[in-house]
Amino acid sequence: MDLFTAIDTRTSAITLQEPAPSREHISRIIEAGAHAPDHGKLAPWRFVVIEGATRVTLGQALVTALLAKEPNATIDQQARERDKVLRAPCIIAVAARVHKMNKVPEIEQILAVGAAVQNMFLAAHALGYGVMWKTGTGAYDAHVKEALSLHVDDHIVAFLYLGKVGIPGTMRPAVLENRVQWLAQTS
Ligand SMILES: Cc1cc2nc3c(=O)[nH]c(=O)nc-3n(C[C@H](O)[C@H](O)[C@H](O)COP(=O)(O)O)c2cc1C
């Protein structure tokens, strides 16, 4: 798939199913992420691949995060949170580990990781996989980070859900109205 076709046809899958991408493809997708623009060449990204049964660890951490925030969460709410990990056979958590004392501002380091996620999204799409980019409150929770062996001050930028497309997403037109200015030369 050529680049513009990948960009123009990218959508988030509504549902995903087995099989997970092959290990080779997961590595290729991560490598695409690490080709993102990176001010200061800091490689601030961290990738945690969560496949198959290891999703249970993340599911449990999501429930712990929910209960820390909402101690009265019902069994149903807990089950819904736990089952989020079943949305795809493979999840890659992508986090930014910011170099604090660096002259490159924190926001630019986090943006580099956002760019990495978009590279990964397009790479996975070009390889024929369905993708969802999710965060949710769990992304900001210390229990979840700990369960993924991340640092508490890492920023989880994405849970990238990967699998075979079940129900495909709908393509949206690019919204440009009142969003573009051309500063044209007058003389
Ligand atoms: C940083 C970031 C976090 C997101 N987190 C969520 C999320 O937690 N839940 C969700 O439904 N969509 C989330 N989205 C949006 C979807 O991934 C998706 O891009 C959006 O619904 C538009 O659909 P499309 O990708 O098919 O164009 C997030 C997007 C970004 C960029």
PDBQT file of the ligand as one rigid body, heavy atoms in Angstrom, charges set to zero:
ROOT
HETATM    1  C1  LIG A 201      -4.141  10.447  22.054  1.00  0.00    +0.000 C 
HETATM    2  C2  LIG A 201      -5.428   9.778  21.628  1.00  0.00    +0.000 A 
HETATM    3  C3  LIG A 201      -6.145   9.065  22.558  1.00  0.00    +0.000 A 
HETATM    4  C4  LIG A 201      -7.359   8.473  22.217  1.00  0.00    +0.000 A 
HETATM    5  N1  LIG A 201      -8.056   7.770  23.155  1.00  0.00    +0.000 NA
HETATM    6  C5  LIG A 201      -9.250   7.214  22.828  1.00  0.00    +0.000 A 
HETATM    7  C6  LIG A 201      -9.994   6.468  23.787  1.00  0.00    +0.000 A 
HETATM    8  O1  LIG A 201      -9.563   6.286  24.919  1.00  0.00    +0.000 OA
HETATM    9  N2  LIG A 201     -11.183   5.972  23.426  1.00  0.00    +0.000 N 
HETATM   10  C7  LIG A 201     -11.695   6.156  22.158  1.00  0.00    +0.000 A 
HETATM   11  O2  LIG A 201     -12.779   5.673  21.872  1.00  0.00    +0.000 OA
HETATM   12  N3  LIG A 201     -10.993   6.844  21.229  1.00  0.00    +0.000 NA
HETATM   13  C8  LIG A 201      -9.786   7.366  21.515  1.00  0.00    +0.000 A 
HETATM   14  N4  LIG A 201      -9.072   8.071  20.577  1.00  0.00    +0.000 N 
HETATM   15  C9  LIG A 201      -9.691   8.356  19.263  1.00  0.00    +0.000 C 
HETATM   16  C10 LIG A 201      -9.710   7.188  18.332  1.00  0.00    +0.000 C 
HETATM   17  O3  LIG A 201      -8.477   6.536  18.350  1.00  0.00    +0.000 OA
HETATM   18  C11 LIG A 201     -10.036   7.567  16.869  1.00  0.00    +0.000 C 
HETATM   19  O4  LIG A 201      -8.915   8.099  16.230  1.00  0.00    +0.000 OA
HETATM   20  C12 LIG A 201     -11.168   8.519  16.700  1.00  0.00    +0.000 C 
HETATM   21  O5  LIG A 201     -12.316   7.988  17.275  1.00  0.00    +0.000 OA
HETATM   22  C13 LIG A 201     -11.450   8.853  15.220  1.00  0.00    +0.000 C 
HETATM   23  O6  LIG A 201     -11.705   7.709  14.487  1.00  0.00    +0.000 OA
HETATM   24  P1  LIG A 201     -10.800   7.299  13.237  1.00  0.00    +0.000 P 
HETATM   25  O7  LIG A 201      -9.446   6.925  13.767  1.00  0.00    +0.000 OA
HETATM   26  O8  LIG A 201     -11.518   6.161  12.597  1.00  0.00    +0.000 OA
HETATM   27  O9  LIG A 201     -10.688   8.482  12.327  1.00  0.00    +0.000 OA
HETATM   28  C14 LIG A 201      -7.843   8.616  20.887  1.00  0.00    +0.000 A 
HETATM   29  C15 LIG A 201      -7.085   9.307  19.939  1.00  0.00    +0.000 A 
HETATM   30  C16 LIG A 201      -5.889   9.878  20.301  1.00  0.00    +0.000 A 
HETATM   31  C17 LIG A 201      -5.091  10.631  19.257  1.00  0.00    +0.000 C 
ENDROOT
TORSDOF 0
